[in-house]
Amino acid sequence: MAAPLIRGYEVVIGLETHAQLSTASKIFSGASTAFGAAPNTQACAVDLALPGTLPVLNRAAVDRAIRLGLAVGAKIAPLSIFARKNYFYPDLPKGYQISQYETPVVQGGAVGFLLGDERRTVNLTRAHLEEDAGKSLHDDYHGGDGRPCSGIDLNRAGTPLLEIVTEPDMRSAAEAVEYAKALHALVVWLGICDGNMQEGSFRCDANVSVRRPGAPFGTRREIKNLNSFRFMQQAIEFEIHWQIDQIEDGIPIQQATVLFDPDSGETRAMRTKEDAHDYRYFPDPDLPPLVIAPEWIEQVRASLPELPAAMAGRFQSADGLGPEDAAMMTQSLAMARFYEAARDACGQPKAVANWLMGEVSKRLNAEGRTIADSPLPPATLAALIGRIGDGTISHNAARQVFDALWGGESADVDALIESRGLKQMNDSGALEKIVDEVLVANPKSVDEFRAGKDKAFNALVGQVMKASKGKANPAQVNELLRKRLA
């Protein structure tokens, strides 16, 4: 499918994503990475860059980088180098950041996802390990004497990051957002990142440029630190139109780093964009080359969970789910595990998927919860589906039971059905009597049905359901009515 044009221009987008790795300690020190501690209480001598301290690489961070590389089909470099990225900023105590430059640990790979009903793939350039910087505190910050000032919190300094860089493959804000969601789901699925965007565990930088179709790439501007998918969409869309306006007015685009202001919905330039030579990269003399033996890679490979694409394929072939249903059931590992547990308990995969995509997702979204926080466990949902399947209750009655279960009224499906009198009338003799009475009482509808008006049949069904106070089994009602009318 051809890339959509905006005002006659093609959009070119690449993303750089910083995923905070789920290690207990920092990448080059033993200090804790726990979120929310008081400022500067989790910064040790190495993080503070005190004289004489030396970094020691955290093996668990490398494990997590390898996990991602294997999951995206990348090459794991047998030897990679840590480099010093030199720049001065108050929250960078050493005056440089330890990162990787020419030889990253993960090289290449790709991430697939659905954009609408179309399968898309974004190619990765690299994923490299690096340390995070600290945090400057400006807004409403006061010193010990109560006067406004700026502060530095170095708790984040040295936190392990995996920076995942794409090729400039995306052609719309919507595509960039779907890629970011797919990558977010994958790193959480793999257990290498908690994905908490509010805490900064997963944040993206978007490189955006525009060009006339077939022209060379335009000058890009980098939107920094996008920590929500909604803001990413808004920021990229604003930036696209801003760049087109500048070009149409004859103003050349200057390479720059920009920030997105959610209040105004606009991007604003922060500084002119640095190139690699501005950082004066060179190999870090305190860290030897990272050597990853094939045995290490195979150990990590053996620990990988089944990946989302493989699991979705299994749900389609073994459970008979459609592609969209299977994609929904594998949107997170927690959802997949919930689906499998409920499916195994009731043996009705399609019904389980329908309930999870319908009533369950509706409630979770309304309450801002995830499936991991569902008050309804898989076994209880399976029991409810089972009672629909065996004809004990109708779908309408099931929704009433579901409401009560969700609200914590009871965890016993059968007890709720009994207490609310929701059992379907499955006694064929009693149903036949009601059907006969309805046919006698509604001769006009009978005549209309026999004259070919299908709506008349639905009216008769409604009358039977009304007479049974909604307890008649709809399938039985349809069968008996057609038998009598024939």
C-alpha positions in Angstrom: 0.0 0.0 0.0 1.4 3.4 -1.0 2.3 5.8 1.9 -0.4 8.4 2.5 0.5 11.9 1.5 -0.2 14.9 3.7 -0.7 18.1 1.6 1.3 16.5 -1.1 4.2 15.6 1.2 5.5 12.1 2.3 6.2 11.8 6.0 9.3 9.9 7.1 9.6 8.8 10.8 12.1 6.9 12.8 11.9 6.1 16.5 14.5 5.8 19.2 13.0 4.1 22.3 14.6 4.0 25.7 13.5 0.9 27.6 14.6 0.8 31.3 15.7 -2.7 32.0 14.1 -4.6 34.9 17.3 -5.2 36.8 17.4 -4.8 40.6 20.7 -2.8 40.4 22.2 -0.3 38.0 24.2 -1.1 34.9 27.7 -0.3 36.3 27.1 -0.2 40.1 25.2 -2.1 42.8 22.9 0.8 43.7 19.1 0.1 43.6 16.9 1.0 40.6 13.7 1.1 42.6 11.4 3.9 41.7 10.2 6.6 44.1 13.0 6.8 46.6 13.9 10.2 48.2 16.3 12.2 46.0 19.9 11.1 46.0 19.3 8.1 48.3 20.1 5.6 45.6 23.2 7.1 44.2 26.5 5.4 45.2 30.1 6.5 44.7 30.2 5.1 41.2 27.0 6.9 40.2 28.4 10.1 41.7 31.6 9.7 39.7 33.8 10.1 42.8 37.5 9.9 42.1 38.9 6.4 41.9 35.6 4.6 41.2 35.4 2.1 38.3 32.3 0.7 36.5 31.5 -3.0 36.6 29.0 -4.3 34.0 25.7 -5.8 35.2 25.4 -9.2 33.5 21.6 -9.2 34.0 21.3 -6.1 31.8 23.2 -7.9 29.0 20.8 -10.9 29.4 17.9 -8.7 28.8 19.5 -7.1 25.7 20.1 -10.6 24.3 16.4 -11.5 25.0 15.2 -8.6 22.9 17.7 -9.4 20.1 16.5 -13.0 19.8 12.9 -12.0 19.9 13.2 -9.6 17.0 15.5 -11.8 14.9 18.5 -9.6 15.3 22.2 -10.5 15.3 23.8 -10.6 18.7 27.3 -9.2 18.4 29.9 -11.7 19.7 32.0 -8.7 20.7 30.7 -5.2 21.4 32.3 -2.0 22.8 31.2 0.5 25.4 32.0 4.1 24.5 32.0 7.5 26.2 29.5 10.0 24.9 30.9 13.3 26.0 28.6 16.2 26.9 28.2 18.5 29.9 24.9 18.7 31.7 24.4 19.2 35.5 22.7 15.8 36.0 25.6 13.9 34.3 28.3 13.8 37.1 31.1 12.3 35.0 30.7 14.7 32.1 30.1 11.8 29.8 27.5 9.0 29.4 28.6 5.4 29.0 26.9 4.1 25.9 27.6 2.0 22.8 28.5 3.5 19.4 30.1 1.6 16.5 29.5 -1.9 17.8 26.2 -2.3 19.7 25.2 -5.5 21.3 22.0 -6.0 19.1 22.2 -5.4 15.4 19.3 -5.4 13.0 16.0 -7.2 13.6 12.4 -6.2 12.9 9.1 -5.6 14.7 5.8 -6.6 13.1 2.3 -5.3 14.0 -1.1 -4.6 12.6 -2.1 -1.2 11.3 -5.8 -1.6 10.8 -6.1 -4.9 9.0 -2.8 -4.6 7.3 0.4 -6.3 8.5 3.4 -3.9 8.8 7.0 -4.4 9.6 9.5 -1.8 10.9 13.2 -2.7 10.6 15.5 -2.0 13.5 19.0 -0.5 13.0 20.3 -1.5 16.4 19.7 -1.8 20.2 22.5 -0.7 22.5 23.1 -0.7 26.2 23.7 2.6 28.0 23.3 4.3 31.4 20.6 6.9 32.2 21.4 10.4 33.4 20.1 11.9 36.6 17.2 14.3 36.8 17.2 18.1 37.0 14.4 19.5 39.3 13.1 23.0 38.3 9.3 23.3 38.7 8.1 24.3 42.1 11.4 23.2 43.7 12.7 25.0 46.8 15.9 24.7 48.7 16.4 24.4 52.4 16.0 28.2 52.9 12.7 28.1 51.0 13.9 30.1 48.0 13.1 28.8 44.5 16.0 27.0 43.0 17.0 24.1 40.8 18.0 20.7 42.2 19.7 17.5 41.0 18.4 14.0 41.8 21.0 11.4 40.8 18.8 8.3 41.7 18.3 7.6 38.0 22.0 8.1 37.2 23.4 4.7 36.0 20.0 3.1 35.5 20.3 0.5 32.7 18.7 1.4 29.4 18.3 -0.4 26.1 18.0 2.2 23.3 16.1 0.6 20.4 16.6 2.5 17.1 14.5 1.9 14.0 15.2 2.6 10.3 13.2 5.6 8.9 10.4 3.1 7.8 7.2 4.8 9.2 5.1 7.0 7.1 2.4 8.3 9.5 1.9 9.2 13.1 -0.6 6.3 13.4 2.0 3.8 12.1 4.6 5.2 14.6 2.1 4.8 17.5 1.2 1.2 16.5 4.9 0.3 16.2 5.6 1.8 19.7 2.6 -0.1 21.2 3.9 -3.3 19.6 7.4 -2.7 21.0 6.0 -1.8 24.4 4.0 -5.0 24.5 7.0 -7.1 23.5 9.5 -5.7 26.1 6.8 -6.3 28.8 6.1 -9.8 27.4 9.8 -10.7 27.5 10.0 -9.4 31.1 12.9 -7.0 30.3 11.1 -3.8 31.1 8.0 -3.0 33.2 6.7 -0.6 30.5 5.6 2.0 33.0 5.5 5.1 30.9 4.4 7.4 33.7 7.6 6.5 35.6 9.7 6.9 32.5 10.5 3.2 32.1 9.5 3.4 28.4 9.9 6.6 26.5 10.4 7.5 22.8 12.1 10.1 20.7 10.6 10.6 17.3 12.7 11.8 14.3 10.3 13.4 11.9 10.9 14.9 8.4 8.8 15.5 5.3 9.6 15.4 1.5 8.0 15.4 -1.9 7.4 11.9 -3.2 10.7 10.5 -4.7 12.9 13.3 -3.3 15.8 12.7 -0.9 15.1 12.6 2.8 14.3 16.0 4.3 16.0 17.5 7.4 14.7 15.8 10.5 13.7 17.2 13.9 13.8 15.0 17.0 10.9 15.2 19.4 12.3 14.1 22.8 10.9 12.1 25.7 7.4 11.2 24.5 6.0 9.2 27.4 2.4 8.4 26.2 1.0 7.1 23.0 -1.5 9.9 22.8 1.1 12.6 23.1 3.2 10.8 20.5 0.4 11.0 18.0 -0.3 14.6 18.8 3.3 15.7 18.7 4.1 14.0 15.4 1.0 15.3 13.7 1.8 18.9 14.9 5.4 18.6 13.8 4.4 17.3 10.3 2.1 20.3 9.6 4.6 22.7 11.1 7.4 21.5 8.8 5.2 21.7 5.8 4.1 25.2 6.7 7.8 26.2 7.0 8.7 24.7 3.6 5.7 26.2 1.9 6.7 29.6 3.3 10.2 29.2 1.9 11.9 28.7 5.3 14.4 25.8 5.4 14.1 23.2 8.1 17.0 23.3 10.6 18.0 20.0 12.3 16.9 20.4 16.0 15.8 18.7 19.2 12.3 19.8 20.1 10.0 19.2 23.1 6.2 18.6 23.0 4.0 20.8 25.2 0.8 18.8 26.0 -1.0 21.9 27.2 -0.6 23.8 23.9 -0.3 20.7 21.7 2.7 22.2 20.0 6.4 21.4 19.7 9.1 23.9 20.5 12.8 23.9 19.7 15.1 23.1 22.6 18.5 23.2 20.9 20.1 22.6 17.6 20.6 18.9 17.0 24.0 17.4 17.7 25.7 15.0 15.4 27.8 12.1 16.4 31.1 14.0 16.1 29.8 16.6 18.6 29.8 13.9 21.3 33.5 12.9 20.6 32.8 9.2 21.1 35.8 7.0 22.0 36.0 3.5 23.6 35.7 3.6 27.4 39.1 2.7 28.8 37.6 1.5 32.1 35.5 -1.2 30.4 36.8 -4.2 28.4 35.0 -5.3 25.3 31.8 -7.2 26.0 32.2 -10.8 24.7 29.0 -12.9 24.3 29.8 -16.5 23.7 27.3 -18.7 21.7 26.6 -20.7 24.9 25.4 -17.5 26.6 23.0 -16.8 23.7 21.7 -20.3 23.8 21.0 -20.1 27.6 19.0 -17.0 27.0 17.2 -18.5 24.1 16.1 -21.5 26.2 14.6 -19.1 28.8 12.4 -17.2 26.2 8.7 -17.5 26.6 6.6 -18.3 23.5 6.5 -15.1 21.5 3.3 -13.3 20.7 3.3 -14.0 16.9 3.9 -17.8 17.5 1.2 -17.9 20.2 -1.3 -16.0 18.0 -0.7 -18.5 15.2 -1.3 -21.4 17.6 -4.6 -19.8 18.8 -5.7 -19.6 15.1 -4.7 -23.2 14.1 -5.6 -25.0 17.4 -8.5 -22.9 18.7 -10.0 -21.7 15.5 -9.7 -18.0 16.3 -9.6 -15.4 13.6 -6.4 -13.2 13.1 -7.9 -10.2 14.9 -9.2 -12.3 17.8 -5.8 -14.1 18.1 -4.0 -10.7 18.0 -6.3 -9.4 20.8 -5.7 -12.5 23.0 -1.9 -12.0 22.6 -1.8 -8.2 23.2 -0.1 -9.0 26.6 1.2 -12.1 28.3 -1.3 -11.6 31.1 -4.2 -11.6 28.6 -2.9 -14.7 26.9 -2.5 -16.5 30.2 -6.1 -15.5 31.2 -7.5 -16.6 27.9 -5.7 -20.0 28.1 -6.8 -20.7 31.7 -10.5 -19.8 30.9 -10.4 -21.8 27.6 -9.0 -24.9 29.3 -11.6 -24.7 32.0 -14.7 -24.5 29.7 -13.4 -25.8 26.4 -15.0 -22.9 24.4 -12.2 -20.8 23.0 -14.3 -18.6 20.8 -16.8 -17.8 23.6 -13.9 -16.9 25.9 -12.3 -14.6 23.3 -15.7 -12.9 22.7 -16.2 -12.2 26.4 -12.7 -11.0 26.9 -12.9 -8.6 23.9 -16.5 -7.6 24.9 -17.7 -7.2 28.5 -14.4 -7.8 30.2 -12.4 -5.3 28.1 -15.2 -2.7 28.4 -15.2 -2.9 32.2 -11.4 -2.8 32.4 -11.1 0.2 30.1 -13.8 2.1 32.0 -12.0 1.5 35.3 -8.5 2.1 34.0 -7.4 -1.5 34.8 -5.5 -4.2 33.0 -6.4 -7.8 32.8 -4.0 -8.6 35.6 -6.3 -6.5 37.9 -9.5 -8.2 36.8 -11.8 -8.9 39.8 -13.1 -11.9 37.8 -10.7 -14.8 37.7 -10.5 -17.1 34.6 -12.2 -20.0 36.3 -15.2 -17.9 37.2 -15.6 -16.6 33.6 -15.3 -20.1 32.4 -18.1 -21.3 34.7 -20.3 -18.5 33.5 -19.6 -19.4 29.8 -20.3 -23.0 30.7 -23.8 -22.2 32.0 -24.6 -20.4 28.8 -23.3 -23.4 26.8 -25.4 -26.0 28.7 -28.5 -23.9 28.4 -28.8 -23.1 32.1 -29.0 -19.3 31.4 -29.5 -17.1 28.4 -27.0 -14.5 27.2 -29.1 -11.7 28.7 -29.2 -13.5 32.1 -25.4 -14.1 31.8 -24.8 -10.4 31.6 -26.7 -9.9 34.8 -24.6 -12.6 36.5 -21.5 -11.0 35.1 -22.4 -7.6 36.6 -22.9 -9.2 40.0 -19.6 -11.2 39.8 -17.7 -8.1 38.7 -19.2 -6.1 41.6 -18.1 -8.7 44.1 -21.6 -9.7 45.1 -20.5 -13.4 45.0 -17.9 -15.6 43.4 -20.3 -18.5 42.9 -22.0 -18.5 39.5 -24.6 -21.2 40.3 -25.5 -19.5 43.5 -26.1 -16.2 41.7 -28.3 -17.9 39.1 -30.4 -19.5 41.8 -30.7 -16.5 44.0 -31.8 -14.3 41.1 -34.1 -16.8 39.5 -32.3 -16.6 36.2 -32.5 -20.3 35.1 -33.8 -20.8 31.7 -37.0 -22.8 31.2 -35.9 -25.9 29.5 -39.0 -28.0 30.2 -40.3 -28.8 26.7 -43.8 -29.5 28.0 -44.1 -26.1 29.7 -42.6 -24.3 26.7 -45.0 -26.0 24.3 -47.9 -24.9 26.3 -46.7 -21.2 26.3 -46.0 -21.4 22.5 -49.5 -22.7 21.8 -51.1 -20.0 23.9 -49.1 -17.3 22.1 -50.1 -18.7 18.7 -53.7 -18.7 19.7 -53.5 -15.2 21.1 -51.7 -13.7 18.0 -53.5 -15.0 14.9 -52.5 -11.9 12.9 -48.8 -12.5 13.4 -49.3 -16.2 12.4 -51.1 -15.2 9.2 -48.4 -12.6 8.4 -45.6 -15.1 8.9 -47.3 -17.6 6.6 -47.7 -14.8 4.1 -43.9 -14.5 4.0 -43.2 -11.7 6.6 -40.2 -12.8 8.6 -40.7 -9.9 11.1 -43.8 -11.6 12.3 -41.8 -14.6 13.5 -39.6 -12.3 15.6 -42.7 -10.8 17.1 -44.0 -14.2 18.1 -40.6 -15.1 19.7 -40.8 -11.9 21.7 -44.3 -12.8 22.9 -43.1 -16.2 24.1 -40.1 -14.7 25.9 -42.4 -12.1 27.5 -44.9 -14.9 28.6 -42.0 -16.9 30.1 -40.6 -13.8 31.9 -37.5 -14.1 29.8 -36.7 -17.6 31.1 -37.4 -19.5 28.0 -34.5 -20.9 26.1 -34.4 -18.9 22.8 -33.1 -21.8 20.8 -35.9 -24.0 22.0 -38.5 -21.3 21.4 -37.3 -20.9 17.8 -37.4 -24.6 17.2 -40.9 -25.1 18.8 -42.4 -22.1 17.0 -41.2 -23.2 13.6 -42.4 -26.8 14.3 -45.9 -25.5 15.2 -46.1 -23.0 12.3 -45.1 -25.7 9.9 
